[in-house]
Amino acid sequence: MGKVFGERILEGKVAYVAGGTRGFNLAIAKRYAEHGAKVTVMSRNEDRCGKAAQEIKEIGGEALGLAADARDFDRIRETMEETVKTFGKLDLVVAAQAGNFYAPAIGMSSNAYQSVIDIDLMGTFNVFRASWDFLNRPGASLLAITAPEAVRPLPFQSHVCAAKAGVNQLLKCLAVEWGPGGVRVNGLSPGPIEGSWGMDNVIAKDQAMKDQITNAIPLKRWGTSDDIADAALFLASDAASYINGTILDVDGGVTIAAPGSEHSDAINFDKNPMVRGRGKGDR
């Protein structure tokens, strides 16, 4: 993809990306770094934190890799404090940590269900709440990574649907509460993304399922990590300075697609025997 934005539009900013050690979350961290931000990446795995920070340094960025569990508020706060001690302030916060697995509701224990609520919903609260005392405000920007499941009920995903719906409401509430302090809070909802851990390991483990998902996307393609990173960069930039409490769907239209729409073709409709009025005069 060619360059979409100007050079180093986040120069002088400091970012914290929870869950930012792989997939499109790491792509967000790298994109911020490419545009001048100093970046802390956090996840539970210390080795991945170190590797991700090194990858950012290799593209010319400044980075810290700090291990923490999003369910541990005190540890999150410690990593925020270390970020500020190292880089001087905190401008951008991304809550991108997530947990997922396929399971029917009657096949899940209470603990299994709670684990996703704790990582996705409580983790987002912990990351955002812990950041408040360190934010460079006014002017700070917070971003929650949510999902289409927040608004589209799916079988075997009741835990994720509930958690992400909570994330959507949480970020909107915080946008209202923290807006007067000059803090913007928004969400980004990725659709099927090539190479993402969730799609490769949970949702679409085989080619048949991948093809089925592709057919259900109005744009008929999967997104890329660049699509997500560029959207996150836009929301962090001054170009989005009046955007607050908004959830940006970066999903090729999959969230709004009606069931069965994968079987329709409204462009080459004359090939569909179910459509009446095939002539130009009938359009």
TAHU-V146175 format. One record per backbone hydrogen bond with DSSP energy under -1.0 kcal/mol. NH is the residue of the N-H (numbers start at 0). CO is the residue of the C=O. E is the energy in kcal/mol with one decimal. If there is no record, write none. Layout:
# TAHU-V146175
nh;co;e
NH;CO;E
NH;CO;E
This chain:
# TAHU-V146175
nh;co;e
9;34;-2.5
10;7;-1.4
11;35;-1.0
12;9;-2.4
14;37;-3.4
15;91;-2.2
16;39;-3.1
17;93;-2.9
18;41;-3.0
19;16;-1.4
25;21;-1.2
26;22;-1.7
27;23;-1.8
28;24;-1.9
29;25;-2.7
30;26;-2.5
31;27;-2.6
32;28;-2.1
33;29;-3.0
34;30;-1.2
35;32;-2.0
36;31;-2.4
37;12;-2.4
38;61;-2.5
39;14;-2.5
40;63;-2.9
41;16;-2.2
48;44;-1.9
49;45;-2.2
50;46;-2.4
51;47;-2.7
52;48;-2.4
53;49;-2.0
54;50;-2.3
55;51;-1.9
56;52;-2.1
57;53;-2.1
59;56;-1.8
60;55;-2.3
63;38;-2.1
65;40;-2.3
67;42;-2.1
71;68;-2.5
75;71;-2.3
76;72;-2.5
77;73;-1.9
78;74;-2.1
79;75;-2.0
80;76;-2.5
81;77;-2.4
82;78;-2.0
83;79;-2.2
84;80;-2.3
85;81;-2.0
86;82;-3.1
87;83;-2.2
90;13;-2.4
91;13;-2.5
92;140;-2.1
93;15;-3.0
94;142;-2.7
95;17;-1.6
102;155;-1.8
106;103;-1.5
107;104;-1.3
112;108;-2.1
113;109;-2.6
114;110;-1.9
115;111;-1.1
116;112;-1.6
117;113;-2.9
118;114;-2.1
119;115;-2.7
120;116;-1.1
121;116;-2.3
122;117;-1.0
123;119;-1.1
124;120;-2.2
125;121;-3.1
126;122;-2.6
127;123;-2.5
128;124;-3.5
129;125;-2.5
130;126;-1.2
133;130;-1.9
134;130;-1.1
135;89;-3.0
136;134;-1.3
138;181;-3.0
140;90;-2.5
141;183;-3.1
142;92;-2.8
143;185;-2.5
144;94;-2.6
145;187;-2.2
149;146;-2.0
150;147;-2.1
151;147;-1.6
156;153;-1.4
160;156;-3.1
161;157;-2.1
162;158;-2.1
163;159;-3.0
164;160;-2.0
165;161;-1.9
166;162;-1.9
167;163;-2.4
168;164;-1.9
169;165;-2.8
170;166;-2.6
171;167;-1.4
172;168;-2.5
173;169;-2.7
174;170;-2.0
175;171;-1.6
176;172;-2.6
177;173;-3.3
178;174;-1.1
180;177;-1.3
181;178;-2.5
182;177;-1.6
183;139;-2.4
185;141;-2.5
186;245;-2.9
187;143;-2.4
188;247;-2.9
190;249;-2.2
193;222;-3.1
195;192;-1.8
199;195;-2.4
200;196;-2.5
201;197;-1.9
202;197;-2.3
203;198;-2.8
209;205;-1.9
210;206;-2.7
211;207;-2.0
212;208;-2.4
213;209;-2.5
214;210;-2.2
216;213;-1.3
218;251;-1.3
219;216;-2.0
222;191;-2.9
227;223;-1.4
228;224;-2.8
229;225;-2.7
230;226;-1.6
231;227;-2.5
232;228;-2.3
233;229;-2.4
234;230;-2.2
235;231;-1.4
236;232;-1.0
239;236;-1.5
240;237;-1.7
242;239;-2.1
244;184;-2.5
247;186;-2.7
249;188;-2.3
253;250;-1.6
260;257;-2.4
262;259;-1.8
263;260;-1.6
270;267;-1.7
271;268;-1.9
274;271;-1.8
281;278;-1.3
282;279;-1.4
